[in-house]
């Protein structure tokens, strides 16, 4: 069993290398900082009682899984950003302005009525697709990708394992993609 000092020493030694690794992989300095911080926290929370010799292997596994989770979240966010830009033609910068749904709901009344009707129709299609999801898939999807919670937080809220959250999210994304594509929304 290791001591907290050994863990702190290990994390201090690995910090810069882990950051460079994450930054090269994700190509985003802020995301890389978050990834390394998350990986370090996971190691400290779950494996502090392990022998110090196991830290390098454990940390690398955690870091790789955290990077994979980042890419999964990005893939789904990009999917929904594309879906929302389909709903809001000409508003590609909505992601920087906050929540896309809020943006849609606060669209000024001076916009073209035909455009407003089209946007309302597209929003209804997306909402209908979300409502068709089984409750657990919808809950996991909304918590992970709309509320931007991590897998552990979502699992705690849903009262299930992290693996179940990942399964529910994966199934939700596939079902939503299929449903929207069948209605002519291709991404």
Phi, psi and omega in degrees: 000139182264171178256161176301329178293321178295320178296314179299318179297315179300314181296322178296322181289324188267347188306307184294317179296318180296319179298312180300317179301311181295318181296318177294325183284311185267345178058038178209112187297318180293318178296322179297318177300315179297318181298312181296317179299315179299316180297318179295318178297318179298317178298314182293323182285319191256339189233019181298335182275358180279157175297146182301332180295335181276346184304314182302313181293315179300314182297318179297321177296315179297316180299314180297318178295322179292321176295316178300317178300320178300313181294323176298314179298318180297320180299315180290319178299318179297322177301312183284330174296318177295318179298318181288328177289333174294321180288329183241072181304137179083003180242053183292342182268013183298331182298328180282340183269004180114202184295129183295322179296316177301319179298317179295319183287339181255015178301135186295151181287348180281354178294161178302127181301325179294320178294319178297319179295318178297317179297316179299319180295317180293320177299320179297322178296315180294316179297319178297319179297318178296320181292335179286340181296146172301149186307316182292322178293316180297317180298312180298315181299311183294320179294315184287313192254339176263319178270351178058040175274153178279174184299317182295316178298316180297317179298318179297314180296319183278346180071040180218182180279162177297324177299320177295320178300314180298320179295312179301316181295316180299314179295322179296314181298316180295318180294317179296317179300313181297315181296314181292321178295326179291341179259011175092005177263100181256139183239000000 
